[in-house]
Amino acid sequence: MTTAKLFIHGVPDSPAIWRPLLTELDLGDTPVAVPALPGFTAPLPAGFAATKEAYADWAVGEAEALVAAHGPIDIVGHDWGALIAQRVAMLRPDLIRSWAISNAVIDPDYRGHRIARIWNTPILGEIFMALSKADKLAEGLAVQGMPADIAREEAEQWKNKDKRRAILKLYRSARGLSFAHDWALDIPKLPANGALIWGEGDPYVELSVARSYAANTGTPLTIIEGAGHWAIAERPAEVAAALRAFWNSL
């Protein structure tokens, strides 16, 4: 398991969401990168558009840096990080030994969840962001299975106005969460070495989406029973076992 690993988080998270899983994986001397999406833990870089294409290009750069030092990598993504990880694998399969994603997938039939539709709507999205309070976010994330300490940490990041602005730009660049017209067209370009790991009770991207994708593409699917959207932090031991089994099979 010496192949370098790149972990990409989602929305509304930060690299903190990977902490329980990385502890369980205990990767030792394996090179690991766990970057923050630009604008999520610090101000947006000057000139960064915060579109899905901009984040994909940024992630390609992160992958290129790892590959230059260590050779082809295993990329792992959750939520928006899953979508970005798949896009990296589509665009630059030469960088990738394998890809594994959790609780989001580039799918032509998926149309997004309710909050995604709100964020995609001008004015309504801005009102949502203005009214969102960090303490309520922490409570909501914890109720949905995120460890309470990480929920508080993620909620603290929510106070960063650039993060909220970046999220609105990201979702609007994806028309909420609709990929049928662009990224989903490139699913055949994905390298064969892929895996899905899914929290069974995800209210945002239902298990049926993962089952359909797995059936249509032949991608193996591991279901984490009793877990929700943040299975990577809620059931890290089971997710780690699934990742180890996948990597060891390559």
C-alpha positions as CSV (number, residue, x, y, z in Angstrom):
1,M,0.0,0.0,0.0
2,T,2.9,2.4,-0.8
3,T,1.1,4.1,-3.7
4,A,0.6,7.8,-2.9
5,K,-2.9,8.8,-1.9
6,L,-4.9,12.0,-2.6
7,F,-8.0,12.6,-0.6
8,I,-10.5,15.3,-1.7
9,H,-13.3,16.5,0.6
10,G,-16.7,17.8,-0.3
11,V,-19.3,20.4,0.7
12,P,-19.6,21.9,3.3
13,D,-16.5,20.1,4.6
14,S,-12.8,20.6,5.0
15,P,-9.9,18.2,5.3
16,A,-11.0,17.5,8.9
17,I,-13.7,15.2,7.6
18,W,-10.9,12.7,6.6
19,R,-9.4,12.4,10.1
20,P,-11.3,9.4,11.4
21,L,-10.7,7.4,8.2
22,L,-7.0,8.3,8.0
23,T,-6.6,7.2,11.6
24,E,-8.1,3.8,10.7
25,L,-6.1,3.4,7.5
26,D,-2.9,4.0,9.4
27,L,-1.0,4.6,6.2
28,G,2.4,4.9,7.8
29,D,5.1,6.0,5.3
30,T,2.7,6.2,2.4
31,P,2.7,9.7,0.9
32,V,-0.7,11.3,1.6
33,A,-2.1,14.6,0.5
34,V,-5.3,16.0,2.1
35,P,-5.7,19.5,0.6
36,A,-8.5,21.9,1.2
37,L,-10.6,23.0,-1.7
38,P,-9.6,26.6,-2.5
39,G,-11.7,29.1,-0.6
40,F,-12.9,26.5,1.9
41,T,-10.5,27.1,4.8
42,A,-8.9,30.3,3.6
43,P,-9.8,33.3,1.4
44,L,-10.4,32.4,-2.3
45,P,-7.2,32.8,-4.3
46,A,-7.1,35.9,-6.5
47,G,-8.6,35.1,-9.9
48,F,-9.9,31.6,-8.9
49,A,-13.3,31.2,-10.5
50,A,-14.7,28.5,-8.1
51,T,-16.5,26.7,-10.9
52,K,-16.5,22.9,-11.1
53,E,-13.9,23.2,-14.0
54,A,-11.7,25.4,-11.8
55,Y,-11.8,22.9,-9.0
56,A,-11.2,20.0,-11.3
57,D,-8.1,21.8,-12.8
58,W,-6.9,22.6,-9.3
59,A,-7.2,18.9,-8.3
60,V,-5.3,17.8,-11.5
61,G,-2.5,20.1,-10.3
62,E,-2.6,18.5,-6.8
63,A,-2.4,15.0,-8.5
64,E,0.4,16.1,-10.8
65,A,2.5,17.2,-7.9
66,L,2.1,13.9,-6.1
67,V,2.7,11.9,-9.3
68,A,5.9,13.8,-10.1
69,A,7.3,12.7,-6.7
70,H,5.8,9.3,-6.3
71,G,4.2,7.9,-9.5
72,P,0.6,7.2,-10.3
73,I,-1.7,7.7,-7.3
74,D,-4.9,6.4,-5.6
75,I,-7.4,9.2,-5.5
76,V,-10.2,9.2,-3.0
77,G,-13.1,11.6,-2.9
78,H,-16.3,12.2,-0.9
79,D,-19.3,14.3,-1.9
80,W,-18.1,17.1,-4.3
81,G,-14.6,15.6,-3.8
82,A,-16.0,12.4,-5.3
83,L,-17.2,14.3,-8.4
84,I,-13.9,16.1,-8.7
85,A,-11.9,12.9,-8.2
86,Q,-13.8,11.2,-11.0
87,R,-13.3,14.2,-13.2
88,V,-9.5,14.1,-12.6
89,A,-9.5,10.4,-13.5
90,M,-11.5,11.2,-16.7
91,L,-9.2,14.0,-17.7
92,R,-5.9,12.5,-16.7
93,P,-6.0,8.7,-16.4
94,D,-2.3,8.7,-16.8
95,L,-2.0,10.1,-13.2
96,I,-4.3,7.5,-11.6
97,R,-3.6,4.0,-10.4
98,S,-7.2,3.9,-8.9
99,W,-10.1,6.0,-8.0
100,A,-12.5,5.4,-5.1
101,I,-15.5,7.6,-4.3
102,S,-18.0,7.9,-1.5
103,N,-21.6,9.2,-1.5
104,A,-21.6,11.1,-4.8
105,V,-21.1,10.1,-8.4
106,I,-21.1,11.7,-11.8
107,D,-24.4,10.3,-13.1
108,P,-26.4,11.5,-16.1
109,D,-29.8,10.9,-14.4
110,Y,-29.1,12.5,-11.0
111,R,-30.7,15.9,-10.6
112,G,-29.5,17.1,-7.2
113,H,-31.0,17.4,-3.7
114,R,-33.1,20.1,-2.3
115,I,-30.3,22.2,-0.9
116,A,-28.4,22.0,-4.1
117,R,-31.4,23.4,-6.0
118,I,-31.6,26.2,-3.4
119,W,-27.9,27.1,-3.8
120,N,-28.3,27.0,-7.6
121,T,-31.1,29.6,-7.5
122,P,-29.9,33.3,-7.6
123,I,-31.1,35.4,-4.6
124,L,-32.6,32.3,-2.8
125,G,-29.1,30.9,-2.4
126,E,-27.7,34.1,-1.1
127,I,-30.6,34.3,1.4
128,F,-30.0,30.8,2.5
129,M,-26.3,31.5,3.1
130,A,-27.0,34.8,4.9
131,L,-29.4,33.0,7.3
132,S,-27.2,29.9,7.9
133,K,-25.7,29.9,11.4
134,A,-22.6,28.0,12.4
135,D,-24.2,26.5,15.6
136,K,-27.2,25.2,13.7
137,L,-25.0,23.7,11.1
138,A,-22.9,21.9,13.7
139,E,-26.1,20.5,15.2
140,G,-27.4,19.4,11.9
141,L,-24.2,17.7,10.8
142,A,-24.0,15.8,14.1
143,V,-27.6,14.7,13.8
144,Q,-26.7,13.2,10.4
145,G,-23.9,11.1,11.8
146,M,-20.8,13.4,11.6
147,P,-18.7,13.1,14.8
148,A,-19.6,16.1,17.0
149,D,-16.1,17.4,17.3
150,I,-15.6,17.5,13.5
151,A,-19.1,19.0,13.0
152,R,-18.1,21.9,15.3
153,E,-14.9,22.3,13.3
154,E,-16.7,22.3,10.0
155,A,-19.3,24.7,11.3
156,E,-16.5,27.1,12.4
157,Q,-15.2,27.1,8.8
158,W,-18.8,28.1,7.7
159,K,-18.1,31.6,9.1
160,N,-15.7,32.1,6.2
161,K,-17.7,34.2,3.7
162,D,-15.5,33.2,0.8
163,K,-16.4,29.5,1.5
164,R,-20.1,30.3,1.2
165,R,-19.5,32.4,-2.0
166,A,-17.4,29.6,-3.4
167,I,-20.1,27.0,-2.8
168,L,-22.8,29.1,-4.6
169,K,-20.4,29.5,-7.6
170,L,-19.6,25.8,-7.6
171,Y,-23.2,24.6,-7.5
172,R,-24.3,27.1,-10.1
173,S,-21.5,26.1,-12.5
174,A,-23.0,22.6,-12.2
175,R,-26.6,23.7,-12.7
176,G,-27.4,22.5,-9.2
177,L,-25.9,19.0,-9.7
178,S,-26.7,18.1,-13.3
179,F,-23.9,16.5,-15.3
180,A,-25.8,14.9,-18.2
181,H,-24.7,17.6,-20.7
182,D,-21.0,17.6,-19.9
183,W,-19.1,15.5,-17.3
184,A,-21.3,12.5,-17.6
185,L,-20.5,12.2,-21.3
186,D,-17.0,11.3,-20.3
187,I,-17.8,8.3,-18.1
188,P,-16.4,5.9,-20.7
189,K,-13.0,7.7,-20.2
190,L,-12.8,6.6,-16.6
191,P,-10.0,4.1,-15.8
192,A,-11.3,0.7,-15.0
193,N,-9.8,0.6,-11.5
194,G,-12.7,2.3,-9.6
195,A,-14.8,1.7,-6.6
196,L,-17.9,3.1,-4.9
197,I,-18.3,3.1,-1.1
198,W,-21.7,4.3,0.0
199,G,-23.5,5.1,3.3
200,E,-26.7,3.2,3.0
201,G,-29.0,5.9,4.4
202,D,-27.7,9.0,2.5
203,P,-30.5,11.5,2.2
204,Y,-28.7,13.6,-0.4
205,V,-27.6,11.0,-2.9
206,E,-29.7,7.9,-2.4
207,L,-28.3,4.4,-2.5
208,S,-30.4,3.8,-5.7
209,V,-28.1,6.2,-7.5
210,A,-25.0,4.2,-6.5
211,R,-26.7,0.9,-7.4
212,S,-27.7,2.1,-10.8
213,Y,-24.2,3.5,-11.5
214,A,-22.6,0.3,-10.4
215,A,-24.9,-1.8,-12.6
216,N,-24.4,0.4,-15.6
217,T,-20.6,0.6,-15.4
218,G,-19.5,-2.6,-13.6
219,T,-17.9,-0.5,-10.8
220,P,-17.9,-2.5,-7.5
221,L,-20.1,-1.0,-4.8
222,T,-19.6,-1.5,-1.0
223,I,-22.6,-0.4,1.1
224,I,-21.9,0.8,4.6
225,E,-25.1,-0.3,6.4
226,G,-26.6,2.0,9.0
227,A,-24.5,5.0,7.8
228,G,-25.5,8.2,6.1
229,H,-23.9,10.7,3.8
230,W,-20.7,11.1,6.0
231,A,-20.0,7.3,6.2
232,I,-16.3,8.1,5.9
233,A,-16.4,9.7,9.3
234,E,-19.3,7.9,10.8
235,R,-18.1,4.4,10.1
236,P,-14.4,4.9,9.3
237,A,-13.3,1.3,10.2
238,E,-15.7,-0.2,7.7
239,V,-14.8,2.3,5.0
240,A,-11.1,1.7,5.7
241,A,-11.6,-2.0,5.3
242,A,-13.3,-1.5,2.0
243,L,-10.5,0.7,0.7
244,R,-7.8,-1.6,1.9
245,A,-9.5,-4.6,0.1
246,F,-9.9,-2.5,-3.0
247,W,-6.3,-1.3,-3.1
248,N,-5.0,-4.8,-2.3
249,S,-6.9,-6.2,-5.2
250,L,-5.1,-4.0,-7.8
